[in-house]
Amino acid sequence: MIIGVLNQKGGVGKTTLSLNLAAAYADDGAKVMLVDADPQGSSLRWSSARAENVAPLFPVVGMAKPSIARELPVIARDYDVVVVDGAPRVSELGRAAIMASDMILMPVQPSPFDIWATEDTVQLIREAQIFKPSLTAAFAVNRKIANTAIGRDVLEAFAEADFPVLKAQVCQRVLYAESAMVGLSVVEAAPYGDAAREIRRLATEIRGFGQGERKAA
């Protein structure tokens, strides 16, 4: 399964979700690869920071190039799960990452502004589905502020969204930044903490969503 994590809006935690989801799948025993398809190379920098402290949990490969649509599905055959940290803007790289993926995960903060900012990405996915009908997509609420009105009512903000919103939500927590600084994931830094539980729930729902959508198709 190739999961493309994309959103043209900055600051939504795309890389944070990508590397922590990859870690959750690896911790669960899956053979995982993380692909950095973002020219900024944040996932690759995280991998370099990790190399200074602990052994690799999974390979991190840079593929910020249009040929990812052709090359990645071939490489992915050797893995159970491939997570793609996609480019932040609608571009040739974004289109290629979408076409390479089986499912697109769009991280958004609990705000209607984030929904509006995904319009171009949603349009690219719709266009890709014409050529790849098996492609699925969903929103994932990230950086939710716990115990706030907008946090509680977040699903209402997505009532008019083109794609479903996953039930598992990820809250804003300092641990994400602290663990990333030393090349760790939250499932390693605090295996029984709230952050790890949220990431594991999201990882489980993504797998079930992708399988369920393919069966329905």
C-alpha angles and dihedrals in degrees: 000000000000113000115194113201107202141158128150091214114091125227097037095115099252096154093041091055093043097055095039093049089050089051092049092053092046091048088053090057101262123138102244140185126189115209120201105209093162116102088219088068098213095152091050090052089050089052091051091051089050092051089062093056115023142008119276116275092197136346118278113205129188113227106157093151136102092244089072088094090063102032105041100061088057094049092043092065088082093056138065094215132015118189117199119205095206134206115278097228135059101260144124088284091053092050091048093050091051092051091049093054135084092203133018118215114197112197113209135173117237096269135102087231089067091052091052090049092058095061095102093047091049090051091052090051091050090051092048091051089063089065096029109034092176091065112113131191140191141170121244119201108229134178091021114175106231122230096018130121094243089047091055095043097040096119091059089060089060097046092111096042120131093227133038123270115231115238095227109087130192120218130213106266132167090224092074092063095038094052094044092055090067096036097259133128124227091249087063099037095050110003094182098038129112093257093054091048091051093049093047091050091050092047091051093048092049091055092048092045093053093047093045094049093050091050091049090051 
